[in-house]
Amino acid sequence: MPKEQSLRTAILMCGAALTMNLVGAAAVSVLDLPLYLDTSGTVFIAALGGYVPGIAVGFFTNLCKSFVAPSEMYFCSVSVAIAIMTTFLARRGAFQHFAGAVLMIPVLTFVTGTCDVLIDALLKMTDILEPVETFDLNFAENFAYELIDKSTSVWITLILLKFVSPQTKRFFRHIGQRQAPLSDDMKHISDERNYLELSLRTKMTVILTLSSLLLSFSISLISFFLFKTASLDDRIKTVDGIVAVVVNEINPYRVDKYIEFGRALRDYRTIQDKLYAIKNSNSNIKYLYVYKFTDEGCKVVFDLDTANLLGDRPGDIVQPEKAVLPYLDDLRIGRPIPPIITDDEFGYLLTLYKPVYDSAGKCTCYAAVDFSMDILSEYNRTFVIKLVALFAGCFVFILAIGLGFIENNIILPVNTMAYCARHCPYESEELREKHFQQLKGLKIRTGDEVENLYAALLRTTENILRYLEHLRLVRIQMARMDALAHKDSLTGIQNKAAYDEATAALDGKILTLRAKFCIVMVDVNYLKRINDTYGHECGNEYLVNACRLVCAVFGVENVYRVGGDEFVVILEGDKSALVKYFVAQFNLEMARKFSNDNLKPWEKVSAAVGVAYYDPIRDKSAEEVFKRADADMYKNKLAMKAARTD
């Protein structure tokens, strides 16, 4: 089946599964059955295609149903759980035999039944711990309906899977993958990451999970605070309207009379009855009172009785509540104050003071209402529960899509390429060619940098295999030639060509900021005098003796003959710190030989030595270090010539 046709088939089957869920839900609604019948498509597509298609169908089922019944979206986590559980069991062969399918039914029933009861209880704000019998009854009843519902879904899935072709099943097993299916010897590709301390899959999963959680938490927190603020503003507007009605009932010109005579006045009793009517009109009004604030305290104008507390009499002076103290100066001079929220022994209350003005704009008293905020706490708790229920399903859906994309577009292609690169055989040309065909057969088509990496790996592997045998022969030949080309014919040590390669390597280390070395320049003295006096054979022996001394002190692997009487020593790493000790030993040995009268003139070695250390600030190449060592050697040579007496 062509890839485009397979993809169309997959989309059509997912659409059919979604339609199956929606039709089942609609049938239940029309027939008023105590079932759901909205998970058959989810179970089928999860058993066939795995986590991502199953979760997607389950999520979109609840999303579509929420347009008719908004509360259905809160149960999307149940559909997602069904898809996950079905995929988990199906990949372990649950649908390959009758017994496995039968065992799936109680598992799915228990998971969905429990989730449904808990979510429904939370949404209804039911305390399931208090009415234990009711909870047990609801759970048992719901379990019975879920058993029928999930049995129907599993049997439908078993029947439909019989009609799905093996080719379609194979396609669904690899749906979303951007490469060819793995061969049998590469089935264990997931184990290739076991040697890693922290795999790319783990890192990306953690990043995706934390990012999703952080984003979701931020959105949820912002939504909660916006909801809480809006709810509080609504409460304040409600209380403000109630207090405004109270203010309209108060005659500002009679406040002092009300304080003095109280219920003895007819209009006082009339207003008090109206205030009681206002209080009784809303059960959330806990306390209603009217005070006049003076330097002595709060003079009671009206204070209505409650079921638990008798109001103060007119004219009584009461001390203001602790929450009112910061606004006491404003209350005494008749200024408005903001709403006050308290949570103490009187309850969780919103208190609003509203001034009563006369026609001259003078505040004669304050009308106040203490409004219960318990309902606001209930609203907030309900909102949080609904937000969590909605978030759980959405989060798992987004996470499944992200993880599926990461697995198919990054992890699996990278792991297969790493497997092929790590297990490339070099024993024979036949095995190498077989390996290349296996790598070529992956056909990674991600359309991004991973595909570029795959193409580069193919080209590199092809070039390596093409020239591997040729390079092996060339390396053998080059090794022979290199040994001859880098050896000094007289002394047997490394020559100028080897020195040039060594300095080139040092230049590379300088560019990568890994260089740490020093150069020692050794120039043999009096070679011309030995040649002229004793002959060139003695002169050659004189050079050999000088070379032996240099190699004995500095190490033969570090010494190069770069000229007729010139030797260069390169010391790298920690050895460079010992160069002064080596030079001192060299000079000491020369002095010992020179003072030995038993030695012949060509055995008494004399040489000038110069040293230069690599300085990362001033040196751009090894040649600059060599020049400073050469200059230092020349100074030493002049000093040695100045010390001569013969």
C-alpha positions as CSV (number, residue, x, y, z in Angstrom):
1,M,0.0,0.0,0.0
2,P,1.5,3.4,-1.0
3,K,2.4,5.7,1.9
4,E,-0.1,8.4,0.8
5,Q,-2.9,5.8,0.6
6,S,-1.9,4.4,4.0
7,L,-2.0,7.8,5.5
8,R,-5.5,8.5,4.1
9,T,-6.6,5.2,5.4
10,A,-5.3,6.0,8.9
11,I,-7.1,9.4,8.9
12,L,-10.3,7.9,7.7
13,M,-10.2,5.2,10.4
14,C,-9.5,7.7,13.1
15,G,-12.4,9.8,11.8
16,A,-14.6,6.7,11.8
17,A,-13.6,5.8,15.4
18,L,-14.5,9.4,16.5
19,T,-17.8,9.1,14.6
20,M,-18.5,5.7,16.3
21,N,-18.0,7.4,19.7
22,L,-20.3,10.3,18.9
23,V,-23.0,8.1,17.4
24,G,-23.0,5.9,20.4
25,A,-23.2,8.9,22.8
26,A,-26.1,10.3,20.7
27,A,-28.0,7.0,20.8
28,V,-27.6,6.7,24.5
29,S,-29.0,10.3,24.9
30,V,-31.9,9.7,22.6
31,L,-32.9,6.3,24.2
32,D,-32.2,7.6,27.7
33,L,-30.0,4.6,28.5
34,P,-27.8,4.5,31.7
35,L,-24.7,3.9,29.6
36,Y,-22.1,5.9,27.7
37,L,-21.2,4.0,24.5
38,D,-18.7,6.7,23.7
39,T,-15.5,4.7,24.1
40,S,-15.8,1.9,21.5
41,G,-13.9,4.0,18.9
42,T,-11.3,5.0,21.4
43,V,-10.6,1.3,22.4
44,F,-10.5,0.2,18.8
45,I,-8.1,2.8,17.5
46,A,-5.9,2.6,20.6
47,A,-5.7,-1.2,20.2
48,L,-4.8,-0.7,16.5
49,G,-2.7,2.5,16.4
50,G,-1.3,3.0,19.9
51,Y,-1.1,5.9,22.3
52,V,-1.3,9.0,20.1
53,P,-4.2,8.0,17.9
54,G,-6.2,6.5,20.8
55,I,-5.6,9.6,23.0
56,A,-6.5,11.9,20.2
57,V,-9.8,10.2,19.4
58,G,-10.7,10.0,23.1
59,F,-9.9,13.7,23.6
60,F,-11.7,15.0,20.6
61,T,-14.7,12.9,21.5
62,N,-15.2,14.8,24.7
63,L,-14.3,18.0,22.9
64,C,-17.1,17.5,20.4
65,K,-19.5,16.4,23.1
66,S,-18.7,19.6,25.1
67,F,-20.4,21.7,22.5
68,V,-23.7,20.2,23.6
69,A,-22.9,19.5,27.2
70,P,-20.0,21.6,28.5
71,S,-19.4,19.4,31.5
72,E,-18.3,16.6,29.2
73,M,-14.9,18.3,28.7
74,Y,-14.1,17.6,32.4
75,F,-14.3,13.9,31.7
76,C,-11.7,14.0,28.9
77,S,-9.1,12.6,31.4
78,V,-11.3,9.4,31.6
79,S,-11.2,9.0,27.8
80,V,-7.4,9.6,27.8
81,A,-7.0,7.0,30.6
82,I,-9.0,4.5,28.5
83,A,-6.7,5.0,25.5
84,I,-3.6,4.7,27.6
85,M,-4.7,1.5,29.4
86,T,-6.0,-0.1,26.2
87,T,-2.7,0.6,24.3
88,F,-0.7,-0.7,27.3
89,L,-2.6,-4.0,27.4
90,A,-2.9,-4.3,23.6
91,R,0.8,-4.1,23.1
92,R,1.1,-7.0,25.5
93,G,-1.1,-9.2,23.4
94,A,-4.5,-8.6,25.1
95,F,-6.4,-8.7,21.8
96,Q,-4.5,-11.6,20.3
97,H,-6.6,-14.2,22.2
98,F,-10.1,-14.4,23.8
99,A,-8.9,-14.7,27.4
100,G,-6.8,-11.5,27.1
101,A,-9.7,-9.5,25.8
102,V,-12.0,-10.8,28.6
103,L,-9.4,-9.7,31.2
104,M,-9.3,-6.2,29.8
105,I,-13.0,-5.7,30.6
106,P,-12.7,-5.5,34.5
107,V,-9.5,-3.5,34.2
108,L,-11.1,-0.8,32.0
109,T,-14.3,-1.0,34.1
110,F,-12.5,-0.3,37.3
111,V,-10.4,2.5,36.0
112,T,-13.2,4.4,34.2
113,G,-15.8,3.6,36.9
114,T,-13.6,5.0,39.7
115,C,-12.6,8.0,37.7
116,D,-16.2,8.8,36.7
117,V,-17.4,8.6,40.3
118,L,-14.6,10.7,41.7
119,I,-14.8,13.4,39.0
120,D,-18.6,13.5,39.3
121,A,-18.5,13.7,43.1
122,L,-15.9,16.5,42.9
123,L,-17.8,18.5,40.3
124,K,-21.0,18.2,42.5
125,M,-18.9,19.2,45.6
126,T,-20.1,16.0,47.3
127,D,-18.3,14.9,50.4
128,I,-17.9,11.2,49.6
129,L,-16.4,10.4,52.9
130,E,-19.4,11.3,54.9
131,P,-22.2,9.3,53.2
132,V,-20.3,6.0,52.9
133,E,-23.4,4.0,52.1
134,T,-24.4,6.4,49.3
135,F,-20.9,6.3,47.9
136,D,-20.8,2.5,47.9
137,L,-24.1,2.4,46.2
138,N,-23.2,4.9,43.5
139,F,-19.9,3.1,42.9
140,A,-21.5,-0.3,42.7
141,E,-24.2,1.0,40.3
142,N,-21.7,2.9,38.2
143,F,-19.5,-0.2,38.1
144,A,-22.3,-2.3,36.8
145,Y,-23.1,0.2,34.0
146,E,-19.4,0.6,33.2
147,L,-19.0,-3.2,33.0
148,I,-21.7,-3.4,30.3
149,D,-20.3,-0.3,28.6
150,K,-16.7,-1.6,28.4
151,S,-17.8,-5.1,27.5
152,T,-19.5,-3.6,24.5
153,S,-16.4,-1.6,23.5
154,V,-14.1,-4.6,23.9
155,W,-16.3,-6.9,21.8
156,I,-16.8,-4.3,19.1
157,T,-13.0,-3.9,19.0
158,L,-12.4,-7.7,18.7
159,I,-14.9,-7.9,15.8
160,L,-13.5,-4.9,14.0
161,L,-9.9,-6.1,14.3
162,K,-10.8,-9.3,12.5
163,F,-11.7,-7.2,9.4
164,V,-8.6,-5.0,9.4
165,S,-5.9,-6.3,7.0
166,P,-2.5,-7.3,8.2
167,Q,-1.0,-4.6,6.0
168,T,-3.1,-1.9,7.7
169,K,-2.2,-3.2,11.1
170,R,1.5,-3.1,10.3
171,F,1.1,0.5,9.1
172,F,-0.7,1.5,12.3
173,R,2.0,0.0,14.4
174,H,4.5,2.3,12.7
175,I,2.2,5.3,12.3
176,G,4.0,8.6,12.7
177,Q,7.4,7.1,12.1
178,R,9.4,9.0,9.5
179,Q,11.5,6.1,8.4
180,A,11.2,2.5,7.2
181,P,10.3,-0.2,9.8
182,L,13.2,-1.7,11.6
183,S,14.5,-5.1,10.7
184,D,14.3,-8.0,13.1
185,D,17.9,-7.6,14.2
186,M,17.2,-4.0,15.1
187,K,14.1,-4.5,17.2
188,H,16.1,-4.0,20.4
189,I,17.1,-0.5,19.3
190,S,15.6,1.1,22.4
191,D,18.2,-0.7,24.5
192,E,21.0,1.2,22.7
193,R,20.5,4.1,25.1
194,N,21.3,2.0,28.2
195,Y,24.9,3.0,28.2
196,L,24.0,6.7,28.5
197,E,23.9,8.5,31.8
198,L,21.0,10.6,30.6
199,S,19.4,9.9,27.3
200,L,18.1,12.5,24.8
201,R,14.6,11.0,25.2
202,T,14.7,11.6,29.0
203,K,16.0,15.1,28.6
204,M,13.4,16.1,26.0
205,T,10.6,14.3,28.0
206,V,11.6,16.2,31.1
207,I,11.8,19.5,29.2
208,L,8.4,19.0,27.5
209,T,6.7,17.9,30.7
210,L,8.1,20.7,32.8
211,S,7.3,23.3,30.0
212,S,3.8,22.0,29.7
213,L,3.3,21.9,33.5
214,L,4.8,25.4,33.9
215,L,2.6,26.8,31.1
216,S,-0.5,25.0,32.3
217,F,0.1,26.0,35.9
218,S,0.7,29.7,34.9
219,I,-2.5,29.8,32.8
220,S,-4.4,28.0,35.6
221,L,-3.1,30.3,38.3
222,I,-3.9,33.4,36.2
223,S,-7.3,32.0,35.4
224,F,-7.9,31.3,39.1
225,F,-6.9,34.8,40.2
226,L,-9.0,36.4,37.5
227,F,-12.0,34.3,38.5
228,K,-11.3,35.1,42.2
229,T,-11.0,38.8,41.5
230,A,-14.1,38.8,39.3
231,S,-16.1,36.9,42.0
232,L,-14.9,39.3,44.7
233,D,-15.9,42.3,42.6
234,D,-19.3,40.8,42.0
235,R,-19.7,40.3,45.8
236,I,-18.6,43.9,46.4
237,K,-21.1,45.2,43.9
238,T,-23.9,43.1,45.5
239,V,-23.1,44.4,49.0
240,D,-22.7,47.9,47.7
241,G,-26.2,47.8,46.3
242,I,-27.6,46.4,49.6
243,V,-25.9,49.1,51.6
244,A,-27.1,51.8,49.2
245,V,-30.7,50.6,49.9
246,V,-30.0,50.9,53.6
247,V,-28.6,54.4,53.2
248,N,-31.8,55.5,51.4
249,E,-33.9,54.4,54.4
250,I,-31.9,56.5,56.9
251,N,-33.0,60.1,57.5
252,P,-29.7,61.9,58.0
253,Y,-31.4,64.8,59.9
254,R,-32.9,62.5,62.6
255,V,-29.7,60.5,63.4
256,D,-29.1,62.3,66.7
257,K,-32.8,61.8,67.7
258,Y,-32.5,58.1,66.8
259,I,-29.4,57.8,69.1
260,E,-31.2,59.6,71.9
261,F,-34.7,58.1,71.8
262,G,-34.4,54.9,69.7
263,R,-37.5,52.8,69.5
264,A,-39.5,55.4,71.3
265,L,-39.7,57.2,67.9
266,R,-42.3,55.9,65.5
267,D,-40.1,56.5,62.4
268,Y,-37.2,54.7,64.1
269,R,-39.4,51.6,64.4
270,T,-40.5,51.9,60.8
271,I,-36.9,52.2,59.5
272,Q,-35.8,49.3,61.7
273,D,-38.6,47.1,60.3
274,K,-37.4,48.0,56.7
275,L,-33.8,47.2,57.7
276,Y,-34.9,43.8,59.0
277,A,-36.7,43.2,55.7
278,I,-33.5,44.0,53.8
279,K,-31.5,41.7,56.0
280,N,-33.9,38.8,55.7
281,S,-34.0,39.2,51.9
282,N,-30.5,37.7,51.6
283,S,-29.3,34.9,53.8
284,N,-25.7,35.9,53.2
285,I,-26.2,39.2,55.2
286,K,-24.9,38.3,58.6
287,Y,-24.9,41.7,60.3
288,L,-26.5,45.0,59.5
289,Y,-25.9,48.1,61.6
290,V,-25.7,51.9,61.5
291,Y,-23.0,53.7,63.5
292,K,-22.0,57.3,64.1
293,F,-18.2,57.5,64.7
294,T,-17.0,60.0,67.3
295,D,-13.9,60.5,69.4
296,E,-15.6,58.4,72.2
297,G,-16.2,55.4,69.9
298,C,-19.0,54.1,67.7
299,K,-22.4,55.3,68.7
300,V,-25.1,52.8,67.8
301,V,-27.9,54.1,65.6
302,F,-29.3,50.8,64.4
303,D,-28.0,47.3,65.2
304,L,-30.2,44.4,64.1
305,D,-30.4,41.3,66.1
306,T,-29.3,38.0,64.6
307,A,-30.1,34.4,65.6
308,N,-26.9,34.1,67.6
309,L,-26.3,37.7,68.7
310,L,-28.5,40.5,70.1
311,G,-27.9,43.9,68.6
312,D,-26.7,46.8,70.7
313,R,-29.2,49.5,71.8
314,P,-29.4,52.9,70.2
315,G,-26.9,55.3,71.9
316,D,-24.6,52.6,73.1
317,I,-20.9,53.2,72.5
318,V,-19.0,50.2,71.2
319,Q,-15.4,50.0,70.3
320,P,-14.5,49.6,66.6
321,E,-13.3,46.2,65.3
322,K,-9.6,45.7,64.8
323,A,-10.0,45.7,61.0
324,V,-11.6,49.1,61.2
325,L,-8.9,50.8,63.2
326,P,-6.7,51.8,60.2
327,Y,-9.7,53.7,58.8
328,L,-10.9,55.3,62.0
329,D,-9.7,58.8,61.2
330,D,-11.5,58.7,57.9
331,L,-14.7,57.5,59.5
332,R,-14.7,60.2,62.1
333,I,-14.5,63.0,59.4
334,G,-17.0,61.3,57.1
335,R,-14.8,60.0,54.3
336,P,-15.6,56.8,52.3
337,I,-13.4,53.8,53.1
338,P,-12.7,50.7,50.9
339,P,-14.4,47.3,51.6
340,I,-12.9,45.2,54.4
341,I,-12.5,41.5,54.3
342,T,-12.0,39.6,57.6
343,D,-11.8,36.0,58.7
344,D,-12.2,35.7,62.5
345,E,-14.6,34.3,65.1
346,F,-17.5,35.9,63.3
347,G,-16.7,34.1,60.0
348,Y,-15.3,34.9,56.6
349,L,-17.0,38.3,56.0
350,L,-17.0,41.2,53.6
351,T,-17.8,44.5,55.4
352,L,-18.8,47.6,53.6
353,Y,-19.3,51.0,55.2
354,K,-21.2,53.6,53.3
355,P,-21.6,57.2,54.6
356,V,-25.0,58.8,55.0
357,Y,-24.9,62.5,53.9
358,D,-27.3,65.3,54.5
359,S,-28.2,67.9,51.9
360,A,-25.2,70.0,52.9
361,G,-22.8,67.1,52.2
362,K,-22.1,66.4,55.9
363,C,-21.7,62.7,57.0
364,T,-24.1,62.0,59.8
365,C,-23.5,58.3,60.2
366,Y,-22.4,55.1,58.4
367,A,-24.5,52.2,57.2
368,A,-22.7,48.9,57.3
369,V,-23.3,45.3,56.2
370,D,-21.3,42.2,57.0
371,F,-21.7,39.9,54.1
372,S,-20.8,36.2,54.3
373,M,-18.0,35.1,51.9
374,D,-18.4,31.4,52.4
375,I,-20.1,31.0,49.1
376,L,-17.1,32.7,47.4
377,S,-14.8,30.0,48.9
378,E,-17.2,27.3,47.5
379,Y,-17.0,29.0,44.1
380,N,-13.2,29.1,44.2
381,R,-13.0,25.5,45.2
382,T,-15.4,24.4,42.5
383,F,-13.5,26.4,39.9
384,V,-10.2,24.8,41.0
385,I,-11.6,21.3,40.8
386,K,-13.1,21.9,37.3
387,L,-9.8,23.4,36.2
388,V,-7.8,20.4,37.4
389,A,-10.2,18.0,35.8
390,L,-10.0,19.8,32.5
391,F,-6.2,20.3,32.8
392,A,-5.5,16.6,33.4
393,G,-6.9,15.4,30.1
394,C,-5.6,18.3,28.1
395,F,-2.1,17.9,29.6
396,V,-1.9,14.2,28.8
397,F,-3.2,14.8,25.3
398,I,-0.6,17.5,24.6
399,L,2.1,15.5,26.2
400,A,1.3,12.4,24.2
401,I,1.4,14.3,20.9
402,G,4.7,15.9,21.9
403,L,6.3,12.7,23.0
404,G,5.1,10.9,19.9
405,F,6.6,13.6,17.7
406,I,9.9,13.5,19.6
407,E,10.0,9.7,19.4
408,N,9.3,9.4,15.7
409,N,11.2,12.5,14.5
410,I,14.2,12.6,16.7
411,I,14.8,9.7,19.1
412,L,14.1,6.7,16.8
413,P,16.0,8.1,13.8
414,V,19.0,9.1,15.9
415,N,19.1,5.8,17.7
416,T,18.9,3.8,14.5
417,M,21.7,5.9,13.0
418,A,23.8,5.5,16.1
419,Y,23.2,1.7,16.1
420,C,24.3,1.4,12.5
421,A,27.3,3.6,13.1
422,R,28.3,1.7,16.2
423,H,27.9,-1.8,14.8
424,C,29.6,-1.2,11.4
425,P,31.6,-4.4,10.7
426,Y,35.2,-4.1,9.4
427,E,36.0,-7.8,9.0
428,S,35.2,-8.1,5.4
429,E,34.1,-6.2,2.3
430,E,30.9,-8.4,2.2
431,L,29.9,-7.5,5.8
432,R,30.6,-3.8,5.2
433,E,28.4,-3.8,2.1
434,K,25.6,-5.5,3.9
435,H,25.8,-2.9,6.7
436,F,25.7,-0.1,4.2
437,Q,22.6,-1.5,2.6
438,Q,21.0,-1.8,6.0
439,L,21.8,1.9,6.7
440,K,20.5,2.9,3.3
441,G,17.3,1.0,3.9
442,L,16.3,3.1,6.9
443,K,14.9,5.8,4.5
444,I,14.7,8.5,7.2
445,R,12.5,11.3,5.9
446,T,11.9,13.8,8.7
447,G,12.4,16.8,6.4
448,D,14.7,18.6,8.9
449,E,18.2,18.5,10.4
450,V,17.8,14.9,11.3
451,E,17.4,14.0,7.7
452,N,20.4,16.1,6.8
453,L,22.4,14.2,9.4
454,Y,21.2,10.9,7.9
455,A,22.2,12.0,4.4
456,A,25.6,13.0,5.7
457,L,26.0,9.7,7.5
458,L,25.1,7.9,4.3
459,R,27.6,9.8,2.2
460,T,30.3,9.4,4.8
461,T,29.7,5.7,5.2
462,E,29.7,5.2,1.5
463,N,33.0,7.1,1.1
464,I,34.6,5.1,3.9
465,L,33.5,1.8,2.5
466,R,34.6,2.8,-1.0
467,Y,38.1,3.8,0.0
468,L,38.7,1.7,3.1
469,E,40.8,-1.0,1.5
470,H,42.7,1.5,-0.6
471,L,43.4,3.6,2.5
472,R,44.7,0.5,4.4
473,L,47.3,-0.1,1.7
474,V,48.2,3.5,1.5
475,R,48.7,3.7,5.3
476,I,51.1,0.8,5.2
477,Q,53.1,2.4,2.4
478,M,53.0,5.8,4.1
479,A,54.2,4.3,7.3
480,R,57.3,2.9,5.6
481,M,58.0,6.2,3.8
482,D,57.3,8.2,6.9
483,A,59.9,6.3,8.9
484,L,62.5,7.0,6.3
485,A,61.5,10.6,5.7
486,H,61.5,11.6,9.4
487,K,64.8,10.1,10.4
488,D,68.2,11.8,10.4
489,S,70.7,9.7,8.6
490,L,73.7,10.6,10.8
491,T,72.3,10.6,14.3
492,G,69.2,8.4,13.9
493,I,66.9,10.9,15.6
494,Q,64.0,12.9,14.2
495,N,64.9,15.3,11.4
496,K,63.7,18.7,10.1
497,A,60.6,17.2,8.4
498,A,59.5,15.6,11.7
499,Y,60.1,18.9,13.5
500,D,57.9,20.8,10.9
501,E,55.1,18.3,11.6
502,A,55.5,18.7,15.3
503,T,55.3,22.5,15.1
504,A,52.2,22.2,12.8
505,A,50.6,20.1,15.5
506,L,51.5,22.7,18.1
507,D,50.0,25.4,15.9
508,G,46.8,23.4,15.9
509,K,46.8,23.2,19.7
510,I,47.4,27.0,19.8
511,L,44.3,27.5,17.7
512,T,42.2,25.3,20.0
513,L,43.7,26.9,23.2
514,R,45.2,23.6,24.3
515,A,48.9,24.5,23.9
516,K,51.4,24.2,26.8
517,F,55.0,23.8,25.7
518,C,58.5,25.2,25.6
519,I,61.3,25.0,22.9
520,V,64.9,24.5,23.7
521,M,67.5,25.5,21.0
522,V,70.8,23.7,21.2
523,D,73.6,24.9,18.9
524,V,76.9,22.9,18.9
525,N,80.1,25.0,19.3
526,Y,83.4,24.6,17.6
527,L,82.2,22.1,14.9
528,K,84.2,23.9,12.2
529,R,87.4,23.8,14.4
530,I,86.9,20.0,14.9
531,N,86.4,19.5,11.2
532,D,89.4,21.6,10.2
533,T,91.7,20.2,12.8
534,Y,90.8,16.5,13.0
535,G,88.8,15.9,9.9
536,H,85.1,15.5,9.0
537,E,84.9,12.0,10.4
538,C,85.8,13.3,13.8
539,G,83.4,16.2,13.2
540,N,80.6,13.8,12.5
541,E,81.5,11.8,15.7
542,Y,81.5,15.2,17.6
543,L,77.9,15.8,16.4
544,V,76.9,12.3,17.3
545,N,78.3,12.7,20.8
546,A,76.5,16.1,21.2
547,C,73.2,14.4,20.0
548,R,73.7,11.6,22.6
549,L,74.1,14.1,25.4
550,V,71.0,16.1,24.3
551,C,68.9,13.0,24.0
552,A,70.2,11.6,27.4
553,V,69.1,14.8,29.2
554,F,65.9,15.8,27.3
555,G,64.7,12.5,26.0
556,V,65.3,11.1,22.5
557,E,61.5,11.4,21.6
558,N,61.7,15.2,22.2
559,V,64.9,16.0,20.1
560,Y,65.1,17.0,16.5
561,R,68.1,17.8,14.3
562,V,67.1,20.8,12.3
563,G,70.5,21.8,10.9
564,G,74.1,20.7,10.6
565,D,75.0,21.6,14.2
566,E,71.5,22.6,15.5
567,F,69.2,20.6,17.6
568,V,65.7,21.6,18.9
569,V,64.0,20.1,21.9
570,I,60.2,20.4,22.3
571,L,58.8,19.8,25.8
572,E,55.0,19.7,26.2
573,G,52.7,19.6,29.2
574,D,54.1,19.2,32.6
575,K,57.6,18.5,31.2
576,S,57.9,22.1,30.2
577,A,58.0,23.1,33.8
578,L,61.2,21.0,34.3
579,V,63.2,22.6,31.5
580,K,65.4,24.7,33.8
581,Y,66.4,21.5,35.6
582,F,67.2,19.8,32.3
583,V,69.3,22.8,31.0
584,A,71.2,22.8,34.3
585,Q,71.9,19.1,34.0
586,F,73.0,19.6,30.4
587,N,75.4,22.4,31.3
588,L,76.7,20.3,34.2
589,E,77.4,17.3,32.0
590,M,79.1,19.5,29.4
591,A,81.4,20.9,32.1
592,R,82.2,17.5,33.4
593,K,83.2,16.2,30.0
594,F,85.1,19.4,29.2
595,S,87.2,19.0,32.4
596,N,88.0,15.3,31.7
597,D,91.5,15.2,30.3
598,N,91.1,11.6,29.3
599,L,88.5,12.5,26.6
600,K,89.5,13.3,23.1
601,P,88.6,16.8,21.7
602,W,85.6,15.5,19.7
603,E,84.3,13.8,22.9
604,K,84.2,17.1,24.8
605,V,80.9,18.4,23.8
606,S,80.2,22.2,23.9
607,A,76.9,23.8,22.9
608,A,75.0,27.0,23.5
609,V,71.4,26.6,24.8
610,G,68.4,28.9,24.5
611,V,64.9,28.4,26.0
612,A,61.6,30.0,25.3
613,Y,58.1,29.3,26.8
614,Y,54.9,29.5,24.8
615,D,53.0,32.7,25.8
616,P,49.3,32.5,24.8
617,I,49.2,36.4,24.8
618,R,52.1,37.1,22.6
619,D,52.6,33.9,20.5
620,K,50.5,33.1,17.5
621,S,52.5,30.1,16.3
622,A,55.3,27.8,17.4
623,E,57.6,29.6,15.0
624,E,57.5,32.7,17.2
625,V,58.5,30.6,20.3
626,F,61.3,29.1,18.2
627,K,62.7,32.5,17.3
628,R,62.8,33.6,20.9
629,A,64.6,30.4,21.8
630,D,67.0,31.0,19.0
631,A,67.7,34.5,20.2
632,D,68.2,33.3,23.7
633,M,70.7,30.7,22.4
634,Y,72.6,33.3,20.5
635,K,73.0,35.4,23.6
636,N,74.3,32.3,25.4
637,K,76.7,31.6,22.5
638,L,78.1,35.1,22.7
639,A,78.6,34.7,26.4
640,M,80.4,31.5,25.9
641,K,82.7,33.0,23.3
642,A,83.4,35.9,25.7
643,A,84.4,33.5,28.4
644,R,87.0,31.8,26.1
645,T,90.7,32.2,27.0
646,D,92.4,30.1,24.3
